[in-house]
Amino acid sequence: MVIDNSFDNSIIASEKDLLENRLPQDGNIIYSEVVTNDADGKATAVYYTKQNNTTAYQEAASGFEESGIASAGKSSSLNKGNASQQKELNNNILVRPLEPEDVTYEMIQEQVGNANLVEAVEPLQDNPGTKSIESDPNKSMIIKRADAYFDKMWYSEAAKLYETALDNNKVNQSYEVLQKIADAHYFNTNMEQAYKWYNAMYETYGDQMSADNIFRYAHSLKGTGKYARSKRLMRLYNKKYEAQLGDYNRSNEQREELLDRLLNSKDKFDIRNLEINSEYSEFSPAFFEQDKVVFASAKDSSVYTTRLYKWDNQPYLDLYTAKLNEESQELRDAIKFSKKINTKYHEAAVTFTPDNNTMFFTRNNYGKKLRRDSKGINHLKIYKSVKVDGEWAEATEVPFNSDSYSTGHPVLSPDGKKMYFVSDMPGSIGETDIFVVDLKEDGSFSEPRNLGPGINTAKREMFPFVNGEKLYFSSDGYVGMGGLDVYEAAFNEDGGFMEVKNMGKPINSNKDDFSYIVNEEKQMGYFASNRDGGKGFDDIYSFKTLNIEEIPVVKNAIAGIVTELVTGDVMPRALVELLDENNIKLKEVEAGEDGSFMFEDLDANTKYTLKTTRNSYFDYETEVATTDNDTINVDIQMRKLKEMIAVEDGIRKLKTEMIHFDFDKSYIRTDAAKELDKLISVMNEYPQMVIKIESHTDSRGSDVYNKYLSDRRAKSTREYIISKGIAPERIQSAIGYGEERLLNECNGSVHCTEEKHYLNRRSEFIIVDM
């Protein structure tokens, strides 16, 4: 095989000796296939190349007979040659143009499947700025190709290849590969898969994980509902890197308290998924004229072409305009925006001047084809178009664009004098920052100004929106519920900003929530999210502010989240009971899908008990007291029943807390009953389990009496277990051993405290069968 090592030219020809002596010096084969003629069953070798290399390849292939493959006629409308050239090619080899962005995963997979046929060959000359995938001889072919995709930010394609490589060979689980497959899923907002691979990375290379790895791992935990575990990981991150966060002036405890308040807060908005959403992406709504909304969507391009954006494997975006129904907030009669604006690549994130005669929007850096920087990355740019005679004119770039960094997500202030936008230009604080420029009367722009650390963090700030009073934006650099959350910051008198505040539920979720816009006068607006329950990759949601009387006032409440002790996973449908001081049940509630619960309208300054139960877990009880007009947050961590089963010196036992007895007594104390109830729960969970009971005393008293007392305690324990419904035959024996098996030195020869004697008065449970 002839291997092409440049990034843009994704693959390869069929046999090494076929064309290597005829290749143009500046040309590469992108892809090859064999096409069979339905009429006669004969096959033709077809080679794909860049559009501007087609003629050169036709000349190289002209008159060349492929060994072992019969010729067949099949014309192509994409060929540039004249009729005679086409006729000559029909008897030999076809050459067709193929854009790099049209290369599919299946093309890669097919060639990787044949990688065992490849012998070492001299690599072809790389394109300027691209990295040879042959640079590391220890990497497999598929890993090298995945790395090339990853470097190009084609995350969806990279993730597929990494998955294939890791499925086929566990040896590939190096630090670099695990990091890249996790990052590829993270950047593609597939939090379930991101969590899977960050977790594998953490278990194998935990001490080596970078700040960004830990941060993204914590966010993937939030994105999959594992808030308790995310908190623990963020404590580690905050301890080392807290200056990178927007809430750096908050302590860990304050951040966790803020997150609990967000998770347990009541909804202040009514949200609805719009009918206009498709199975693809819809986002970035913008108000237009009096009764319209312009938004970005990939739905129509998916019908007519298979061209996919390799970042997320979604079709390319176009701008649409739709009529706004004020009563239902639905967007109706969507049609494509101007043909002068929409291209075959991305257009999104639009804003209009107050007179609606000038627009700014985001587009790929695009001329006749996508332009890339020295690393092969295609950046985003902001474009401007002016309406002339009722039609939008060809768009032009704004002057602060660059081929070396991205600018995008423009939004104009209500007076049209300032434009806020997002960029990773030099001088950025984080991965992407929000900047502002002034629009001058002559149409020129001021130099971009970074909004500074009061807004921007070391992470991502994106999708700004401004009205006369506030800046709204999305970020993953502040305390949030997972992924990108929407935040607001009010303008102060000096033109700066007040404290950044999270918009809370239901605007925010554990996934990405972004491109928020609002009509303050009408108390309604739109935002986009890829949260669970949507129709497509990203959906647009409408929202309206609930009337004050619709918002329940939370007074004297107890709220919390139920999680699994070891994993930190949330536990939906756990039953939480509220008991008074006399253990009488007052209320009960089932934890929600995110593990959260709340008891409201409680008495102030009153003690309560929370009892939480769920099958296969120990009951959990904790005392909590309300205060005056406040919500008390409680974390409940459930332990699995099977964790009571342990092996000591080769003997299986049910490990409870010590079953203690009062001096010279054999009755079951209240604290002992609680522990025995746990044991009974385990025996109910394992109906075949058979145990024997061993009871012990301290050394005080005679040996004979102690043996008698311990036997009474063993029998008392057995009777209690049977009284709770356990069949008598499941308790093989209940024997007292007196002081024969002391746990310490208190055998009567030395002075011991009451506490030490207390430890020797106990019962133990040996598992005979299960």
Buried (B, 14 or more C-beta within 10 A) or exposed (E): BBBBBBBBBBBBBBBBEBBBEBBEEEBBBBBBBEEEBEEEEBBBBBBBBBEEBBBBBBBBBBEBEBEEBEBBBBEBEEBBBEEEBBEBBBEBBBBBBBBBBBBBBEBBBBBBEEEEEBEEEEBBEBBEEBBBBBEEEEBBBBBBBBBBBBBBBBBBBBBBBBBBBBEEEEEBBBEEBBBBBBBBBBBBBBBEBBBBBBBBBBEEBEEEBEEBBBBBBBBBBBBBBBBBBBBEBBBBBBEEBBEBBBBBEBEBEEBBBBBBBBBBBBBBBBBEBBEBBBEBBBBBBBBBEEEBBBBBBBBBBBEEEEBBBBBBBBBBBBBBBBBBEEEEBBBEEBEBBBEEBBBBBBBBBBBBBEEEEBBBBBBBBBEEBBEBBEEBBBBBBBBBBBBEEEEBBEBEBBEBBBEEBBBBBBBBBEEBEBBBBBBBBEEBBBBBBBBBBBBEEEEEBEEBEBBEBEBBBBBBBBBBBBBEEBBBBBBBBBBBBBBBBBBBBEBEEEEEBEEBEBBBBBBBBBBBBBBBBBBEEEEBBBBBBBBEEBBBBBBBBBBBBBEEEEEEEBBBBBBBBBBBBEEBBBBBEBBBBBBEEEEEEEBBBEBBEBBBBBBBEBEEEEEBBBBBBBEEBBBBBBEBEBEEEEBBBBBBBBBBBEEBBEEEEEEBBBBBEBBBBEEEEBEBEEEBEEBBBBBBBBBBBBEEBBBBBBBBBBBBBEEEBBBBBBBBBBBBBBEBBBEBEBEEEBBEEBBBBBBEEBEEEBEEEEEBEEEBBBBBBBBBBBBEEB
